[in-house]
């Protein structure tokens, strides 16, 4: 019996040294790694500020905004100015017996205009011109005249390009593209924030699970120490000590596994909140400042559906796609009509020997002129425009069906997310009760064991049950928090949930 006690003491010493060595290794690692306490909001802010995916997506709305502003270039003013000098001469020649004198013509002309298009399709042009013309016959005198005029010309489409033209089409499509890419940015932020939240809750679980496994190891080590004393005094069989030693070894393995999971979860969260400065985060441990506490939340499926229908970025994008196709179809339909344009112009002439005379005549307004009319242009067949209209009409019907399908899928996803959150909350309560019962059962079994009415195997079984119950409780808590984050993601309300506001710098 004494030799068996010595053997038991030997194995106990080995496991104790191994446990101390493992704890010392963990302590050394923590000592060499700086710690940073961070809340979930801290992690989200870091991710939004440094996550490369979010940074990349932020540029799209900025590009779209410039493109939208560029689409208004169709209403820019166009200023034209030109000047020309011309010279023409003919030689004298005989026509029969008569000598026809030659002549020389000189002119200097200047033209200028400012024109553009208004948002309802009216084309306008303000123009003016003036020229100095001089004609002389060979051997004779000449005359000099300086004509000039100013006028405004207007063209208003009545059919084709009346309610929409290429400029208005481009502006409407650019606006929708901007809104769509804003929703794309929201979608990336929602997904990234959800990933950060889930990683944060996983990290809390990993920390608490390490603590659970550490407590399990300490509990089994205490049982081993107590049983070794019983073996030495002869009140317990050596086999029980071997069972204790086996349990200590298993709990050490579980602790090592939990610590490995903690390291992986650390890197997962770091990867989500870091960009090119990951090396800086590598030697920094994140310590969550929050705990896993399941707060009761009222679930309203209809309210969640309403949020999903109005806030889901992918649904908004699908609606914008259908809306853009509707605008394109409206333009295509307008292109089927013939061109019927009203035209008109009005101005004043001026003339005199010198420039000043011409300007004076224009200013006096004594020589007005005007014109009005209509132009009709009708393509025969118009095959290209008609088939484009038909193709875009079918495409719109396809987009609308896809939108209905997306809406149905969103409703199913939200329904599943609500059910999952409800189920996880129920699991939180169930696992909590299971842990309380396991603690009470172990306490009762230890008291029974103390009076010799229970075996070591039974005590170890209750210890394992308690460790499992504790682990399942924190697992259920983490699952519930992640289920709430997923529900907000499916509703499209993640940014509202975490108080995130996007500034696009419009």
Buried (B, 14 or more C-beta within 10 A) or exposed (E): EEEBBEEBBEBBEEBBEEBEEBBEEBEEEEEEEEEEEBEBBBBBBBBBEBBEBBEEBBEBBBEBBEBBEEBEEBEEEEEEEEEEEEEEEEEEEEEEEEEBEBBBBBBBBBBBBBBBBEEEBEBBBBBBBBBBBBBBBBEEEEEEBBBBBBBBBBBBBBBBBBBBBEBBBBBBBBBBBBBBBBBBBBBBBBBBBBBBBBBBBBBBBBBBBBBBBBBBBEBBBEBBEBBBEBBBEEEBBBEBBBBBBBBBBBBBEBBBEBBEBBEEBBBBBBBBBBBEEEEEBEEBBBEBEEEBEBEEEEBEBEEBBEBBBEBBBBBBBBBBBBBBBBBBBBBBBBBBBEBBBBBBBBBBBBBBEEBEBBBBBBEEEEEEEEEEEEEEEEBEEBEEBBEBBEEBBEBBEEBBEEBEEBBEEBBEBBBEBBBBBBEBBEBBEEBBEBBEEBBEBBEEBBEBBEEEEBBBEEBBBBBBBBBBBBBBBBBBBBBBBBBBBBBBBBBBBBBEBBEBEEEEEE
